[in-house]
């Protein structure tokens, strides 16, 4: 606080209710170290220009300067478990065939024939192939990218076979994910993420989970605008009023780590601080067990005198998830069972490492329209002890469809996703029509958006790589 004015310094304001850390500190099963840290930093209060969301030239600049230099999650290792399995990752105009070329080797080949440019594998496809063959004239390559055959080779005596290997992006594996980067001079994935984020990701052991539901939908809004709809809990009261009685929305915690990673923690099993004069501990249980939005399948635990709803919910979740996954969760903290941990891994990945809602969000710009985004939601669960599981194929929804229509989707959560995205068309059109040159952000609750856009600006300016947060502020 400024002693002379008596006012809080910019970025110092917090909701006066108890903090996220105070809430989870009262849990019976203590939180792990990665959940207990706090890493907020004030990054300024200036408006963020609207041009980045509305300009086709800005989007072209991103394809030239941002996407080719960043580490991106292309697929899970489980998508390509056997030699010859491949998965096509498309990002804007770029496309890669991610293939298991040997038992412990994965390659990411540019998805274009070196003869006349035909795509070697269809966009968004996956499958098995013993080699990579062009469907146009039959040129083929081995899985490692070396040239295998040119039909009528006598007519190509001018070619050097060694120079006709398929070009490759860089590949690294971490947390069960396959990451790609087009820049041969890019830093390692570890340096890109930074020590703190790397330690968190390793602690989650996401390699021990698999994707059991994968849903994709396209939206009429810029990719950054779509991502930012999920970066804060400030919107919960008006966008998701049905969950507010059991969600600590406005006292959520926001953290920024290095240049490419940030997060928020939003607690469940507590009443929103804005509604505490209207809802009791019993109402929290009621909210969790109401209708088709129930997280507990319709069962309702008894709340005894003096008990906290949050603890009762944690115990109930633990028992439910142990039955569903045949996994011992006695060592797992209450906060991992209940709370939403949302991490952004720049440029386009969200990871939710909790037990109750372990998810992956991925956002990709439409190469043909800077006002459209491809949004994917992937749900994970622990790999069974038997070792037998099947990675879910993607379900692609039409624009008119609700997420609740996806096979296997919890209807209540599907409608929450619909609520998150229903505002996007109006927001994109509003920015196009606005006389204001930028958007205004909260210093704390919307810090992830500011942090994200500062990193965008760094790449757009062609700045040399740095994972340090300080370098974004220069």
ABEGO torsion letter per residue (X at the ends): XBAAAGBBBBGABBBABBBAAAAAAABABBBBAAAABBBBBBAEABBBBAAAAABAAAAAAAAAAAAAABBBBABBAAABABBGBBBBBBBEABBBBBBBABAABBBBBBBBBAAAGBBABBBGBBEBBABBBBAAAGBBBBAAGBBABBBGAAAAAABBAAAABBBBBBBBBBGGBBBBBABAABBBAAAAAEAAAAAAAAAAGAAABBBABBBBBBBBBBAAAAAAAAABAAAAAAABAAAAAABBAAABBBBBBBAABBBBBBBBGBBBAAAAAABBAAAAAAAAABEAABAAGGBBBBBBBGBBAAAAAAAAAAAAAAAAAGBBAAABBAAAAABBBBBBBOAABBBBABAABBBBBBBBBBAABAABBBBBBBBBBBBBAAGBBBBBBBBBBBAABBAAABBGBBAAAAAAAAAAAAAAAAAAAAAAABABABBBBBAAAAAAAAAAAAAAAAAAAGBBBBABAAAAAX
